[in-house]
Amino acid sequence: MAAALGVVFGAVLLLGQAVLARHRAGGAADLAALAAADHALRGRAAACAGAARVAGAQDAEVVRCAVSGEIADVTVRAAAGAFRAQVRSRAGPPGAARPPAPARPPDLGGPQG
């Protein structure tokens, strides 16, 4: 019984580390993308350097950084214990990258009800 409880406890600890890695990477990716978008008008090098600084302060590393106009797309990797998580985040000014509105189906003139 004690061995079974030990295995369950170990599994719960490992699951906690995996979740922590995912959350740490997600937070760092969001902050790094915001930092990159803030410096996007200064060029890709300045934007990605800002993203790397912010990610480093969160104990994470930038894996990919792309800047297109005012939109920053950053992928960050973070670790917790034996687990590594990688998360992608985008940031930019409001309305800059809105997807087009979905097309409405044509009105076929059927019964209204």
N, C-alpha and C positions, 0 to 999 in steps of 0.2 A: 504494500500500500504506500509506503514512504517513497519507494522508487517511482511509482506511478505519479505521485504528487510532485516529485522532483522533476520528472519529464514535463508535466503540464506547466509547472512554474517556469521552467526553462523556455518552453515554447511561447509562453505569454511574454517573457522578457525579449525574446527575439522579434516577436511581432511588434512590440513597443518600439524597438530600435528601427525597424523598417518604417513604421509610421512616422517616427521622429525624423528620419532621413528625408522622407517625402515632404513633410511640412517645412523643414529647414530649407530644402531646395526650392520649394514653391515661394516662400517668403523672400529668399535671396533673389530669385528670378524676377519677381515683381518689382522689388526695389532697384535692381540693376537695370531693368528695362526703363523704369521711370528716370533714372539717372542718365541713361543713354539718350532718351528722348529729350531731356532737358538740355543736353549739349549737342543735339543733332545738327543744329544750324552752324556749328563750329567745324563740322566735318566728321567723317567716320572715325578717324584716329582719336579725336578728343572725346567723342561719344563713347567709344568702346573702352577707352582708358577710364572714363568715369564709371562705367558699368563694372569694370574689373576692380576698381577701388572699393565700390560699394559691396560687391560680392565677396571680396577678400575680408572686409570688415564683418561679414556674416559667416566666416569660416567656410566659404564656398569658392568655386572657381568658374569663370566664364569659359564655356566650351565653344560657343558660337555667338558672334555678334554681327548683325547686319543692320544697316541704316538706309532707309529709302525715303528721301525727303525729310519729313518730320517724324516718321514712324520708325521706332526701334524694335527689333526682333532679337531677343537675347535668350540663349540656352545656358543654364547654370547647372553644375553638378555639386552635390553636397553629400557628406558621409555622416553616418552615425553608427558607431560600432563597426560591424562587419558589412553593413549595407551601404550602398551608394544609390542615390536617386538623381535623375536628370529631369529638369522641368524647363519648358519653353514658355516665354512670356512676351507679349507685345505691348507697347505703350506709344502714345502720341496724343496730339490735341484732339479734343472732342469733335466728332464728325469727320475726321480726316480720312478714315478708312471704313466708312459705313458700307455694308454690302447693299446692293440694289434691292429695292422692295420686291417682294415676290409677285409674280404675275398673277393677276386675277383670272379665273376661268371665264370664258366668254358667256354672256347671257344668251341662253338658247330660246328664250321666250316661252318657257314652260309655265305651268300654273303657279301662281303666286299664292303662298299660304302661310 
